[in-house]
């Protein structure tokens, strides 16, 4: 339900795409943290966030209802590459229904291939392309529109002026100290659950300095690792606890790059009595294997599962990925540490590489069986 807003107040709708990998959303549903973070950094406007992933039928009809009821001035669409086609369909629908609504698109796909978007017919349905992190740039667009300012000084965006597409300067990363906490209270739909218990997502850091050739993170943030103060993370967790969240997915790109910090965070979670929440995290085999105390502290802090970057059973492929020679043994050790502390392990494997054949697929299957991962 959309609550009434003050007349005349500028209204922003942030939308996450409905596309998910088949099967995953049948078991768990997790809110999009990107649009929640952008929402938390909006000033001087009314806003709502909409995760279309929870809309199970006739998305077009549902979206029309929301647009008609809320009547936003600006819609922000967040998408990854496999969601881009849907984002453009939505932009086209909105422009058909209400041509005066401004539309911005952002996320991984616009960051990585923004030039392709701007040169394509798709740009006729878009007013702004936001590259890299959107918290500051998107809010700057909102303020500039209301104040009738030029967009030229807003970093990491492209916009249309008199039929010409203007590109502003690129700023690689933003200072995390300048980012406010995500907004989790303006969701149009807030029924994210694991089983019957409320779920949410959270980050404690951004970026990764590893050279893995298959990853897009360095295209998004450059070679960097930026960490939020642990006090800030604890504040965010307390908000989640107050909102009744029982499952949290920690979405850091590589939280195990700084193992000592991760262990300190686990200690703080426990000391602040936040370990009654169930935590899932994605982690590298190298990080988990590097210290036997880490998995123990994770278990004490309430972590129940890890998406582990095992990557591949082939040393040749690991070399192709720019991974180290010890990765296979590190995966064995990491799974053993997690198992000893009763943490579930979801193995992450990358298949279908240029030189893969049927035998390569069977090798990975056998390795996953050897490790006894849960999935």
FIVOKE-927371 format. One record per residue: residue in one letter; x, z, y of N, C-alpha, C in turn. Coordinates in steps of 0.001 Angstrom, whole numbers, plus 524288, in hexadecimal, padded with zeros to 5 digits. Atoms other than C-alpha are relative to their C-alpha. Layout:
BEGIN
aXZYXZYXZY...
This chain:
BEGIN
x8034E800007FB538000080000800008036B80000804D7x7FD17800517FB21804B27FCAC80DAA7FD568036A8041Ax8022F7FC9F7FBF8802AB8074C817CF8001C7FD3F80541x80049802677FADB7FF28803D9825BF804E78013380329x7FB797FF2D7FC95809FF8024682FAF7FE2A7FFA2805A3x8013A800027FA6A80A328040183E3B7FF7D7FA6C801FEx800D58052D7FDD8804B37F83E845578049F7FE4980356x7FBCC8021F7FCCD80F187EF8B84B2E80566801077FDE4x7FAD97FED18022081A257F4F0842DD801E37FB7B7FC9Ex7FDC08045480304823457EAB183D0880021801877FA43x800937FEC08058D8211C7E9DB82E5F803897FC947FC9Ex7FC43802918037082B027E67A823F07FE77801137FA50x801017FF8480597828787E3F181580804CF7FE207FD05x7FB6F8014980330834047E43280C157FE3B7FF407FA5Cx80220801768051D831837DD827FF0E804607FF097FC0Dx7FC87801098046C838EB7DDFA7F21E7FD2E7FC817FC21x80254803FD8035E8368C7D2FF7E8737FDE2802417FAD7x8024B7FE1F804EC82E617D4707DBFB803347FEA47FB2Cx7FD21801DF8049A8382F7CD997D30A80372804417FDB3x7FC887FC63802C283EDD7D62A7C8E5801C87FD607FAFBx7FE5B801F3805198465A7D3C17BC6B7FBEC8018A7FBE9x8043D7FF3C803C083CA07D2757B156800F8804D27FCA2x7FFC07FB7680375839ED7DF237AA268017480508802ADx7FE167FB317FD98840CB7E8C07B3257FB9A802F4802A2x8040B7FD5A7FCF6835297EB9E7BBCB7FB78801E37FCA6x803FF7FDEB8037182CA97EE2C7AFF680129805AB7FE8Ex7FE587FABC8018A834607FAA37AD82800B580382804BFx7FEE87FCF47FB55838AC7FF247BAF97FEAD7FCC8804DAx8009C802A47FAF9835A17FBEA7C915802C28034C8041Ex7FCCE7FD587FC1983EAE7FF3F7D4527FF507FD4D80543x800BE8027C7FAE583C667FD067E2DC804F77FD7B80212x7FBAB802CA7FD91844FB7F3B07EA87802778037980430x7FD657FC877FC4C84EF37FC047F1B88016D7FD298050Bx7FE6B802FE7FB6D852FA7F1127FAFF7FBFA8003380455x80401800037FBE9845FF7F02E8021C7FECE80588801DCx800C77FA907FE5C844AD7FF1180229804328019C803E7x7FBBA7FEB57FC74851FE80031808B77FF597FD4B8053Fx800F9802CD7FB1484ED37F5BA812CD7FB8A80298802FAx8046D7FD617FD7F841D47FC7681577801AE805138029Bx7FE347FB0A7FDDF848AB8096B8179A8033F7FF71804E7x7FCBE800EC7FB69850DD80339822417FD3F7FCE780443x80303802A87FBFA845F67FCAB829F37FE79803CE80456x8014E7FCC37FB7C84352801EB837A37FBAB7FD5E8032Ax803B3801F07FC1E8383380099841517FC457FBE67FDD1x803CF8039A8024D82EA87F9D78381E7FD1C802CA7FBA4x802AB7FE2B804A9824D97FC2D82D60801CE7FC8D7FB7Bx7FE188032780463829097F7C381FC87FD90801BE7FAEBx801A47FF0080559824F47F6F58119D803BC7FD217FC56x7FD00802BB8040082C577F3738053F7FC597FEAC7FB77x80367801E88042D826417EBBA7FA2A803537FDD67FB8Cx7FD6C801D9804C182BFC7EA737EC857FC097FCFC7FCC8x803C480333802DF824AF7DF187E684800B0800577FA19x7FF0F7FF938059B82A7D7E2457D93E7FBA2803047FD44x804347FCF18025581F1B7EBA07D7237FAB97FD3D80020x804DD802FA7FFCF814CA7E14C7D9DD7FFA77FCB57FB04x8002B80242805418108C7DCEF7CC647FCE07FAF37FF9Dx80319804C38005F807127D1EC7CF817FEBB7FDDB80567x80186802C67FB3C804007C7D97DA14802D780213804CCx7FCC27FE1B7FBB380F377CB1E7E3217FE6E7FD7C80528x80175802B57FB2D80ACC7C0DC7ECEC7FB3B8029080287x804B57FD7F7FDF17FD677C7277EE61801418056380231x7FE907FAC07FE41803467D4B97EF7A803127FFD18051Cx7FCC7800737FB5380D4D7D0887F97F7FCBF7FE60804BBx8036C801A27FBB8802F17C9B2801AB7FCF9804B58021Ex802EC7FB577FE6D7FB267D663801D9803618039280364x7FC737FC967FD0F806F57DE2C8068D8012D7FDA980557x7FEC6802997FB0D80A927D439810FE7FB4B80031803AAx804BC7FFFB7FCD97FC847D3B5815997FED48057580225x8012B7FAA67FE5A7FAED7E28B816228041380220803D8x7FBCC7FD9B7FCE38081A7E63981BBF801807FCAB804B4x7FECD803C47FBD780A497DA09824118055E800F68026Ex7FABC7FEF97FDF6819087DB7B82569801BA7FBD9803E6x7FD91803AF7FC60820AF7D53C83068804BA7FD637FD8Ex7FB34801E48028582CCD7D3A3827E57FFF08019B7FA49x7FF987FEE88059982E627D29F81928805A47FF0D7FE4Ex7FAC1800908022F83B8C7D4FA812AA7FFAF7FF6E7FA1Ex8000F801158059C83D857CF39805108056A800ED7FDBEx7FB047FEDC8028E848497D4817FC3B800217FD587FAB5x7FFE3802C18050784CDF7CC4B7F0C3805847FF5B7FDDDx7FB59801B9802CC857427C9DC7E6A37FF2C7FA417FE99x80046805A4800EE85A087BC167E1D57FB587FE757FC98x8044D8017C8037B84FFC7BC097D6D17FAAB801128027Cx804E17FEE17FD39845CF7C0CC7E0A47FF337FC7A804BFx8002A802FD7FB22848BF7B7157EB737FB4A7FC4B8004Ax80466803A37FFFB83E7E7AD157E7867FAE5802BF80154x804AE7FCF57FED2834017B7927E7E87FFD880187805C1x7FFBD7FE727FA7B838A47BC2D7F5477FE527FB8380390x8016E804817FCC6837467AE747FAD97FA2E7FEC37FF6Bx805A4800CA800BF829BB7AD007F4C67FCE3803CD80358x802AC7FC067FCDD825B37B9AF7FB6B800747FEBB805CAx7FF44801777FA7A82B8A7B559808657FC5E7FB8B80179x8035E804817FEF88241C7A8918077C7FA45801A980063x805637FE1A7FFE5817497AF9C8047C7FED9802DE8050Fx800DF7FCF07FB3B818E07B8FC80FE37FFB37FC70804C3x8000F8039B7FB9181C0C7ADFC819567FAFE7FCAC80009x804E8802EB8005080FEC7A6C7814637FB7380356801F0x804337FC7D7FE758072D7B299816388004D8016F805C5x7FF527FE157FAA280CD57B79D822FB805377FDFE80223x7FB2B802887FE3D816E07AE71829378032480325803F8x7FD397FD187FBF381A597B81B834078033C8048A7FDDCx7FCD47FBDD802548200A7C21082A98805997FE137FF5Ax7FA7980142800BB82EE37C1EF82B12801AB8019A7FA82x7FE347FED980555835CD7C1A281DE4805EF7FFF77FFCCx7FA637FF93800EF843767C63481A86800F1800727FA2Ex7FE8F7FF898058684A157C4D880D5E8057F802407FFA9x7FAE57FD92800A18557C7CD12808A7800E88018E7FA5Bx7FEA77FE678054C85C477D2857FCAE804AF7FCFE7FDF5x7FB5F8026B802578667C7CD7D7F3317FFFB7FA1380070x8000D805B87FFF3861FD7BF657F27A800F57FDC780576x7FEE0801FC7FABA8615A7BD048013D8058E80131801CEx7FA967FEBB7FE8C86E8C7C3B780290803CD7FC2D7FD8Fx7FC4A80346802C78754B7BB717F8597FF647FA3280133x800DA805A17FF3486F037AE3A7FB367FC957FEF7804C7x803288009A7FB4C8691A7AFC6808BB8004B7FA9A8025Ex7FF62805367FDBB86EA47A2AB80D317FC867FC047FD3Cx8036280393802E78673B79BA4802647FA5180093801A4x8055D7FF0D7FE4885A897A207806B07FF107FD7B8054Ax800A4801D77FA9D85CAC79E78814E5800087FA0A80069x7FFD4805B57FFF985F3079032811847FB757FD967FCF4x80431801F0803628532F78F22808CE7FABE80011802DCx805497FFD67FDBC844B578CAA80BCA7FDA68057A8000Dx802047FAA88003E8427679B048085480048802B78054Ex7FF357FD677FAF88474879EBF815D97FB577FF478039Ex80497800D07FCAD83AB87996481BA27FC23804827FF8Ex8037D7FB8C800B8833D37A57E8163F8028380522801AEx7FD137FB4A7FEAD83E1F7AF1681B0B8018780001805BDx7FE3B7FF6F7FA97841AD7B4538286B80574802658004Fx7FAE47FD678000D84D8B7BC90824C380229800237FA74x7FD377FEFA804DC8579B7BD27819DD803BC804828011Dx7FCB27FB5F7FF4685E2A7CA77818A2803DA800427FB7Dx7FBE97FFCC803F286B1C7CAE18116E80259805757FFB3x7FD6F7FB0080107872377D68880B867FC3680489800BEx8034F7FB5B7FF9086CF17E43E80E8C7FC217FF5E8047Fx80415801397FC398601E7E3EE815D37FE388046A80380x802377FB927FD2685DEC7F19481B2A800747FF6E805F2x7FF328004C7FA55863CB7EF68828A37FE337FAC380226x801658053B7FE16861EC7E0B682A037FA1C7FF418004Bx805A4800D980002853967E0C9826447FD598033B80447x8022C7FCCC7FBCA8506D7EC1D82F53801317FD9D80553x7FE98802847FB09857A27E4E783A277FC757FB5C80126x803B3804557FF4F84EE07D90D837E67FACA8021780203x804FC7FDAF7FE69842CF7E1B18391B80026801A3805BBx7FF987FE337FA92847AE7E7A5845D48007C7FB60803C0x7FF388048A7FC8F84BE87DA8184B7A7FAE47FD0C800DAx80507802A97FF7083E9E7D465848D47FC8C802E5803EBx803687FCF27FC948378E7DF8284FA7801DE8000B805ADx7FDCD7FFC57FABB840BF7DF6B85B50801227FA9180235x7FF14805667FE6D841607D08B85C03805C47FEFC80139x7FA58800B67FF6B850357D11E85A7C801E07FB7B7FCA0x7FD958041880333859457C6D285502801DF8026A7FADDx7FE337FE318051E85CFC7C7DD846B2805D27FF007FF29x7FAAF801EF800A086AA77C27D848EF803ED804487FE9Ax7FC397FBC7800D6871717CFBE848A07FEDA8034C7FB2Ex8012F7FD2A804D986B3E7D44D83BE7803497FDAF7FB9Ax7FC9080232804148754B7D2D1830EE7FD107FE7A7FB11x801B58015B8054C872D87CC30823E07FA7B7FDBD7FFB2x8051F802798005D8668E7C49482730800577FA45801AAx800EA805437FDF38621A7B6A8829537FA6E7FFE8801FEx8053A8004A7FDC8856647B381831D47FF2F7FAAF80285x80152805117FDB384F587A7E18379C7FF0F80095805DFx800DA800207FA5F84FE37A4AD846227FF9C7FA54801BEx801018055D7FE36849D97984D84BA38013C7FBF67FBC0x7FF3D803A48045584A5C791E883E4C8056D800137FDA4x7FA9E7FFB2801FE858BA7954A83C2D800CF805317FD2Fx7FEC77FB36802E185DC679F2D83235805168024380219x7FB837FD517FDB0867167A8E18388480210804087FC26x7FD837FC3480377870BF7B0D18305D80315803E280350x7FD217FC0C7FD14875E87BDA4835B5804F78018D7FD14x7FB017FE7B8024B882FC7C409832E97FF338031B7FAF3x8003C7FD36804FC885D37C99C82570802AD805488007Fx7FDCD7FABA8004C887FF7D82D823F57FFF5801837FA43x7FFA27FF52805A788CE87DB65816557FCE3804A47FE07x802CA7FB51801C2887DE7E950814C37FE6480347804B1x801987FC577FBEB8811C7F3C581C9E801B68057C7FE78x7FE7C7FA96800E9884AB8020D81E007FB66802E57FD95x804527FD5C8029F87C6B809BE8145B7FE11804C08030Dx801AD7FB8D7FCC987C1E8150D81DEF7FBDF7FE65803FFx803E5801F27FC44873A080C5D826997FAB67FEFD7FD72x804D28013B802DD8693480AFD81C047FCDF804F97FF08x803847FB9E8010A85D938143C81B877FE277FFCD7FA53x801FF7FFBA80556857688189780EC77FBA27FC087FF21x804468039F8013084E2280F29807EF7FAB28027F8012Ax8055A7FE267FF4283FAF8103F80B117FCFD7FF287FAEDx802CC8004A804F8837DE8135D7FECF7FA308013C800A1x8054F7FE1B7FF0482AE8816BF805557FC5F7FBDB80245x8034F8041C7FDBE825EC809C080AAC7FF2D7FB757FC2Cx800DF803FA803FA8243A8027E7FDE27FA267FEF57FF6Dx8057980163800D28177E7FB247FC7D7FE668013F7FA65x800D47FE70805788189D7FD0B7EDC680469803AF7FE86x7FBF67FC358017481FA6809157E8CB7FEAF8024B7FAAEx801597FE518054981D29809BB7DA3B804667FEC57FC2Ex7FB7F8011B8034F82ADD808257D4DA800D8804807FC3Ex7FFAD7FBE3803F182C9780F637C8258039B7FE897FB7Bx7FDA6800768052C83496811727BBF67FC5D802FB7FC63x804307FD84802F482A1F814247B1F77FB9C80161803C2x804077FE2D7FC5E8208E81C667B9C3802538033080474x7FD737FCC87FC0A82A9D822A37C2BA802357FCA580466x7FE9A802F37FB5382DCE81E3D7D08B805D17FEC980028x7FA84801AD7FFC083A61816907D2888015C7FE0E8056Fx7FE1E8022F7FB15842B08125C7DE0C805AC7FE5C7FF46x7FA9D801CC8003D8501580CD77E13B803128025380488x7FCA47FD657FC3085BAD811EC7E8F7805777FDC57FF8Bx7FA8A80192800308697C80E177ECAD803678043A80273x7FC487FC427FDCC87560816947EF4A804B57FD3480262x7FBA0803117FDE987EFD80BA57F2957FE927FA3B7FFCFx800B9805A980022880017FD0E7F4EB8053C7FD4D7FF32x7FB70803568008B889AE7F2F57F0608034D801317FB3Ex7FC637FF7B804618945B7F1357E650804F07FCF98014Fx7FB078029C7FEDB8A2B17ED9B7E7168023C7FD387FB3Fx7FE118028E804B48A3FC7E8597D9407FF927FA0B8008Ax7FFD7805B17FF548A7217D9BD7D7B37FC907FCE77FC37x8031B802A28040389CCC7D66E7CD577FDC57FAD580200x80159805417FE2B89A3A7C7E07CE547FA2B7FED47FFB5x8058B80125800C588BE37C8997CA357FC80802B080403x8031B7FC8E7FCB1887797D1EA7D4E67FF647FDE38058Cx8011C801DC7FAAD881277CEED7E21D800E48043380421x7FFB37FBA57FC4E883BB7DC3C7E844803F67FF058045Ax7FC00800D27FC04890287D8357EF3F7FE6B7FBB8803D5x8021A803E27FC5E888F57CC8D7F5097FC4E80299803E8x803B97FD2C7FCB187F367D6427FA94802DC803A1803C2x7FD897FBE17FCF08884D7E0F67FF60805D47FF3D800FBx7FA588007A7FFC78960A7DB8A7FE6F80276803CE7FC24x7FD497FC5F803718A0677E35B7F7317FFF98055B8028Ex800987FAF37FD6A89BD17F0D97FB0B7FD09803CC7FC8Dx8031B7FBC980248896BD7FDC97F6237FEF0803E180461x801837FC4B7FBEA88F31805E4800007FC768041E7FD94x802C57FBAE80284889EA8132C7FC697FCE88032E803FBx803057FC657FCD187EED81B13802418021F805867FF2Ex7FE9A7FA74800D18823B8296B804AC7FC7A8025A7FBCEx8030F7FD9C8043287DD0831777F90F7FB668031580239x804497FD177FD8F875A9839C78026B7FB4E7FC7580105x8042F803C07FEF786DE182DB1805F27FD1C7FE8E7FB00x802588013E8050E86B9A82A607F7A67FC7B8047B7FE35x8031D7FB738018C866D98382F7F4F07FAFC8005380337x804AC800077FCA885D7A83750800877FC067FC097FE08x803728040D80208857F682AB67FB037FD82801B67FADEx802157FE24804FB85668830D87ED957FBD780437800D8x803DF7FBF07FEE384F2983C717F3677FAD97FDA0801C8x804C0802C17FE61845958331F7F9D27FD2C7FDD67FB38x8024F8020A804D18436D82C8A7ECAE7FD71804587FCDDx802287FB92802E784152839C07E65B7FAD8801D08026Fx804C37FE6A7FD458373D83D5F7F0BB7FB8B7FC1E7FF22x803EE8040E800E48303E8307B7EE3A7FE3E7FFC07FA4Ax801AD7FFBF8057182EFC833EC7DFDA8029F7FC1D7FC60x7FD35803D180338838DC82A177DAA58029F802B97FB62x7FDBF7FDBB804BD83D1E82CDE7CCA8804537FCA27FDA1x7FBF08038C801E2845B7820ED7C9DC802657FD2A804ACx7FD48802B57FBC484FF681B6F7D311804127FC4F7FDB9x7FC20803DA8018A857CF80F027D116804107FF9C80453x7FBB2800357FC3F864F180FEB7D7EF802467FA847FFBBx7FEFB8059B80022867D8801E87DBCB8055D7FE808023Fx7FAC5801307FDF7875F1802F67E0A18027B7FB757FD0Bx7FD5E8046C8027487DFF7F6D07DE0F8041C801D17FC13x7FC287FDDE803AB888BE7FEF27D7BC80129805A78016Dx7FF7A7FA807FE9C8870480DA07D915804BB802837FD6Ax7FB9A7FDB3802D489217810127CF6C8054E7FE3180202x7FAFB801377FD9689C7F80A3F7D841802B1804EB801F0x7FDE97FAFE7FE3589E27817FF7DD9E7FDC0804377FC71x802007FC708040089C94820B97D1B87FFAE8059480203x800147FAA47FDFA8A01382D567D8CC7FB46800E580387x804967FF807FCA48958C82AE57E2F37FB058003C7FCBDx8049A800088035C88BA4827DF7D8537FF56805537FD5Dx800557FAD98027588EEE834A47D1777FE5C80422803FDx8019F7FC5C7FBDA88DB183C077DE667FA2E7FF7180128x8058D800EA7FF1A88074835AF7E0757FCC1802897FBB0x802C57FD848045F87C2983A307D2F37FFC5805EE800BBx7FFDD7FA567FF0488063848167D6617FC15801838043Ex8038C7FEE07FBAC878AB8478D7E31C7FA4B7FF637FE59x80555800AD801FD86C90842617DC3E7FE58804D37FCEEx8012F7FB648032A86D3E84DB37D2C37FF62804DB80366x8002D7FB477FCC5870048581B7DD1A7FB4480012803A0x8049D800497FCB6864AC853337E56B7FAEB7FFC57FCD7x8047D7FFE28038885B91854017D9AB7FCDD7FAED8002Fx802658052C80027858F78457D7D9EC800A57FD7C7FAA1x7FF198021B8053F85C5C843EB7CB8E7FB1C800377FC99x804F980090802CE84DFE844A87C7C77FDCC7FA7D80094x80140805917FFA584D7C836397CB748033C7FD247FBEBx7FD1D80330803C18516482C277C133802967FB76802DCx7FD0F804077FD3785C10823027C62E8020A7FBD77FC41x7FD7E80468802A6860268158A7C182804047FDC1803C6x7FBE8802267FCAA86C8980F1E7C681802807FB587FD46x7FCCD804258024B87447802A27C47F805B080171800F4x7FA9D7FE377FFAB882A1804F17C1EB8039B7FC607FD04x7FC1C80316802CE88F267FE827BD6A80210803167FB58x7FD9B7FD6F8048A89511801557B02D804FB802D1801A0x7FB0E7FDAF7FE3E8A212803EC7B6EA7FF1E80542802A4x801047FB2C7FD2F89C3280E487BFCD7FE46804667FC6Bx801EF7FBF180391894DB8159A7B52C8044D801CB7FC4Fx7FBDF7FEB9803C58A07E814FA7ABEA80495802E180275x7FB5A7FDEC7FD698AA27819D57B61680058805F07FFF7x7FFE87FA4C7FFD28A62D828217B56C7FBB68022D7FC81x803F07FDF58039C89F4682F457AA437FC48803DE8028Bx803627FC3A7FD4E899AD8391D7B3FF7FB777FD63802CEx803FB802A07FCEB891B782ED47BB1D7FAC07FFE87FD2Dx804F080054802E78877382C9C7B08E7FD88805667FF5Ax801F97FAA4800818864083B557AEBC7FD46801B5804FFx802527FE897FAFC883B983D827BD307FB137FCD980118x804AB8033D7FF5287A268322C7BD697FB5E802537FD0Ex804307FDB9803288723B838587B2817FDF1805038027Cx8018F7FB127FD86872198457B7B97D7FCE07FF05804FEx802B1801427FB1B86D5A83ECD7C5F57FABA7FD647FF2Ax8050F8025A80113861C2838817BF32800307FA387FEC6x7FFA380585801748670282AF87BC227FE7E7FF6A7FA45x801EC800C08055386048825B87B00E801677FAAC7FDC6x7FEC480537801F38649C8178B7AF36803C67FD1680380x7FC11803137FD2F86F4180E027B31F7FF957FA4C7FE5Cx7FF59805938010486F357FF457B45C805DE7FEFF80058x7FA55800248005587D367FD3D7AFEC802077FA6980007x7FDBE805357FF91885157F1567B3EB803FE7FEF07FBBFx7FC828014D8045888AAD7ED947A6AB802047FA6D800A5x7FEEB805677FE7188A7B7DF347AADD800737FC377FB6Cx7FF51803D38043488F647D86579E7C803A0802207FBC8x7FCBA7FE5180460895A47DA2F79117804F07FCB67FF81x7FB99803978006D89F527CF1079314804268012B8041Bx7FBBC7FF1C7FC4C8AC897D1E879924800DE7FB3980373x7FF6B804D77FCFD8AD087C3B979D5A7FC137FFDA80478x803F37FFE97FBE88A0457C52E7A4B98011A8044380403x7FEB67FBC87FC5F8A4917D21B7AA8E804517FE4B803C2x7FBE4802357FCB58B09E7CB247AF8F7FDA67FC33803F4x802B9803CC7FCA68A7D17C0747B5107FCF7802C980458x802E67FCE07FC3189FE27CB0D7BBEF8038F802FA803BAx7FC237FCEA7FD018AC687D0C77C1CE7FF85805D17FED1x8002B7FA8D801B38AA917DD3B7B9F780526801497FD4Dx7FB117FE5D802588B5E17E52C7B492800147FF837FA17x7FF60800A8805A38BB357E43B7A6C27FDC2804967FCE9x801A27FB4B802E08B6EA7F20C7A34F7FA15800C08000Ax805A17FF457FF3A8A8757EFBB7A6057FD1C8014D7FAF7x802C17FEFB804E48A4297EF96797B7800B2805A57FE42x7FF0A7FA97801858AA977FC91794B07FD68803CE803D1x802A07FCB87FC1C8A568802297A1697FA2B800477FEEBx8058D7FFF48014D897AC7FE3279D537FEF4803967FB5Fx8009E7FC808048A8995E8050A7904A8004A805B2801B5x7FF487FAA27FE3E89E4081149797167FB81801CD8037Cx804477FEAB7FC77893BC810EC7A18C7FB02801417FCFAx804B57FF138031F888B580FCB7979880081805237FD06x7FF297FB1E802E188EB681AED78FB47FF19804BF80382x800C37FBA07FC5588F37823F279BA27FA3A800B380153x805897FFB17FEA388130820A879F3D7FCCF802067FB65x802BF7FE40804B187C7B8228E79146800C8805E57FF1Ax7FED27FA6B800C68834682FDE790637FC998037180373x8031B7FCFD7FC4687B288342D79C057FA487FE5C80020x8057C80178800D286E6B82E20797367FDAC7FCB980470x801EC803B47FC1C86D5F823CF7A1DA7FEE77FACB7FD59x801498051A8021C866988171E79E6F8038B7FBCF80243x7FC748042E7FE5386EB380AA879F577FD4C7FAB87FF66x801EF8055F80004869717FD547A320804B37FC7A800FEx7FB47803307FF95874447F37B7A0BE7FF227FB1080320x80043804BF7FCE7876887E8DC7AAC5803D27FBF37FE03x7FCB38042D8020C87BAD7DC417A4A67FED87FAF3802F1x8009D8050D7FD6487DF57CF197AB2F800E87FBBA7FBF4x7FFBA804088040387AFE7C3E27A1E67FF037FAA480265x800D48054F7FE2287A6B7B5337A31F804417FE23803A4x7FB928019A7FCC2887E17B3817A90C801CB7FA7B7FE7Cx7FEB08058A800DE88E057A5D97AA05802277FEBC7FA9Fx7FD8E8012880516895B47A6FA79D607FD4D802B77FB6Dx802BA7FD3C8043488BCF7AED3795907FDBD7FC317FBFEx802A1802D5804308873E7A9C3788747FCB3803E97FCF7x803627FC7F802F987E4B7AF8C77E30802F5804D37FE25x7FCDB7FB9F801ED889447B805778E7800BE804248043Bx7FF477FC567FBA988B587BE16786667FB328037F800A1x804C07FCE07FF9E87D317C277786A57FFCF804117FBA5x7FFFE7FC598046787E7B7C8927792D8041880446800C4x7FBF07FC157FEFF88B187CF7B77D3B7FDF780442803ACx802287FC277FC62884097D600788807FBC5803487FD6Cx804007FD16802DF878AF7D9AF77FC980288804177FC78x7FD4D7FC648038C8820C7DFD4775E5802988047980306x7FD727FBF47FCD7889527E718780B47FBF6803F0801F8x804197FC6F7FE3287CA27ECB1786007FE26803867FB89x8017A7FCE180494879327F1257783180435804117FED5x7FBAE7FC5C800E0886A27F73E776C07FFB780494803D5x800417FBE97FC08884ED7FEBE7837A7FB15803637FF6Cx804FC7FD47800B287708802AD77FA57FD608012180543x802C17FF607FB0F871AA8008278D427FA23800117FEFFx805AC7FF7D800B5863378034478F277FD177FAF280127x8029C804E67FEAA860357F5E87948B8039D7FC66802EB
